[in-house]
Amino acid sequence: MSMQVRKRKKRKKKFKEITFKLTAKQGKSLSNYCKARKTTPVKLIKKSIKRYLEKYDVEVPDQYFISAKQLELFNEEPAQFDRHP
């Protein structure tokens, strides 16, 4: 009496692609650091921004939003900021 076990279908992961430019000096510096640490630039960047990638996926705390008073420091017109764009 053997029961068959069904395999669950794996959910396909969705990815977002982000691109940015580095100067030649920044690229060389990143490359040299990665060689010394035996890692890749992508792994290094992901590890560096990991807390931003995982911590704020649902909601950003109010303390991180810019207030109108902070904009007045630069003598600019306070813009209408929506909390959730």
BELGIWO-V823377 format. One record per residue. N is the residue number from 0. RES is the residue in one letter. SS is DSSP state (~ for helix, > for strand, _ for the rest). PHI is phi in whole degrees, 0 to 359 (* if undefined). D_LAST is the distance of its C-alpha to the last C-alpha in Angstrom with 2 decimals. Layout:
<<N RES SS PHI D_LAST> <N RES SS PHI D_LAST>>
This chain:
<<0 M _ * 57.59> <1 S _ 257 54.61> <2 M _ 263 51.15> <3 Q _ 280 48.80> <4 V _ 256 45.51> <5 R _ 275 42.59> <6 K _ 278 40.15> <7 R _ 283 36.50> <8 K _ 286 34.48> <9 K _ 287 32.09> <10 R _ 280 28.41> <11 K _ 287 27.22> <12 K _ 281 24.65> <13 K _ 258 21.61> <14 F _ 238 21.01> <15 K _ 244 18.50> <16 E _ 259 20.26> <17 I _ 235 19.32> <18 T _ 236 21.73> <19 F _ 207 22.58> <20 K _ 253 25.78> <21 L _ 239 28.35> <22 T _ 289 31.33> <23 A ~ 300 34.73> <24 K ~ 294 35.57> <25 Q ~ 295 32.39> <26 G ~ 296 33.07> <27 K ~ 295 36.69> <28 S ~ 298 35.82> <29 L ~ 298 33.43> <30 S ~ 298 36.12> <31 N ~ 297 38.87> <32 Y ~ 296 37.03> <33 C ~ 294 36.27> <34 K ~ 296 39.93> <35 A ~ 295 41.14> <36 R ~ 269 38.96> <37 K _ 53 39.68> <38 T _ 221 36.08> <39 T _ 252 33.77> <40 P ~ 301 31.00> <41 V ~ 297 28.41> <42 K ~ 297 29.65> <43 L ~ 296 29.72> <44 I ~ 293 26.14> <45 K ~ 298 24.87> <46 K ~ 293 27.01> <47 S ~ 293 25.78> <48 I _ 254 22.06> <49 K ~ 305 22.86> <50 R ~ 294 21.60> <51 Y ~ 283 18.05> <52 L ~ 285 18.30> <53 E ~ 254 19.62> <54 K ~ 279 18.65> <55 Y _ 248 14.86> <56 D _ 288 14.46> <57 V _ 263 13.64> <58 E _ 205 12.06> <59 V _ 263 12.21> <60 P _ 300 14.69> <61 D ~ 302 14.15> <62 Q ~ 296 16.74> <63 Y ~ 266 14.68> <64 F _ 275 12.13> <65 I _ 279 13.59> <66 S _ 267 15.31> <67 A ~ 296 16.47> <68 K ~ 294 19.98> <69 Q ~ 295 19.40> <70 L ~ 290 18.49> <71 E ~ 294 21.75> <72 L _ 298 23.71> <73 F _ 259 23.23> <74 N _ 56 24.14> <75 E _ 251 20.96> <76 E _ 292 19.38> <77 P _ 293 16.68> <78 A _ 275 13.39> <79 Q _ 277 11.11> <80 F _ 258 8.36> <81 D _ 271 5.77> <82 R _ 293 6.38> <83 H _ 236 3.83> <84 P _ 296 0.00>>
